[in-house]
């Protein structure tokens, strides 16, 4: 499973998917929903926070993480 994250000054947005691409698409849809709710331009928002500001990482089910890193003994 993959998680895509965008942290802004006011909100943290997340999208999840089976692939990196699916997670990015889910995050993009979340941003689209947010901008529609707040009546702001999705394209302007995404220009302010381009794809290179989004963090994507693989996560494992049933694994513990601390500060985005797997905890191992």
C-alpha positions in Angstrom: 0.0 0.0 0.0 1.2 3.5 -0.7 0.4 6.8 1.0 0.7 10.2 -0.6 0.8 13.2 1.7 0.7 17.0 1.2 1.3 19.1 4.3 0.3 22.8 4.0 0.3 25.6 6.5 -3.3 24.8 7.5 -4.1 21.2 6.5 -2.5 17.8 6.0 -3.9 15.9 3.0 -3.5 12.2 2.5 -4.3 9.7 -0.3 -3.9 5.9 -0.2 -3.7 3.4 -2.9 -2.4 -0.1 -3.9 0.3 1.6 -6.1 2.2 4.9 -5.9 0.1 6.2 -8.9 -3.2 5.2 -7.1 -2.1 7.1 -4.0 -1.2 10.2 -6.0 -4.6 10.0 -7.8 -6.4 9.7 -4.4 -4.5 12.7 -3.0 -5.3 14.7 -6.1 -9.0 13.9 -5.7 -8.9 14.9 -2.1 -7.3 18.3 -3.1 -10.0 18.7 -5.7 -12.7 18.1 -3.1 -11.1 20.5 -0.6 -10.8 23.3 -3.2 -14.4 22.8 -4.3 -15.6 22.9 -0.6 -13.6 26.1 0.0 -14.5 27.5 -3.4 -10.9 28.1 -4.5 -9.3 27.2 -7.8 -7.9 23.7 -7.8 -5.4 24.6 -10.5 -4.1 27.6 -8.4 -3.9 25.4 -5.3 -1.9 22.7 -7.2 0.3 25.5 -8.7 1.1 26.6 -5.2 1.8 23.0 -4.1 3.1 21.2 -7.1 3.6 17.4 -7.3 7.2 17.7 -6.1 5.8 19.0 -2.7 3.9 15.8 -2.3 5.5 12.9 -0.3 4.8 9.4 -1.4 5.9 6.3 0.5 5.1 2.7 0.8 3.5 1.5 4.0 2.9 -2.0 5.3 -0.2 -3.2 7.0 0.3 -4.4 10.5 3.7 -2.6 10.9 4.4 0.1 13.5 5.9 3.4 12.4 7.4 6.4 14.3 8.1 9.6 12.5 7.3 7.8 9.2 10.0 5.1 9.9 9.3 1.5 10.6 10.0 0.6 14.3 12.1 -2.5 14.5 13.6 -4.3 17.5 
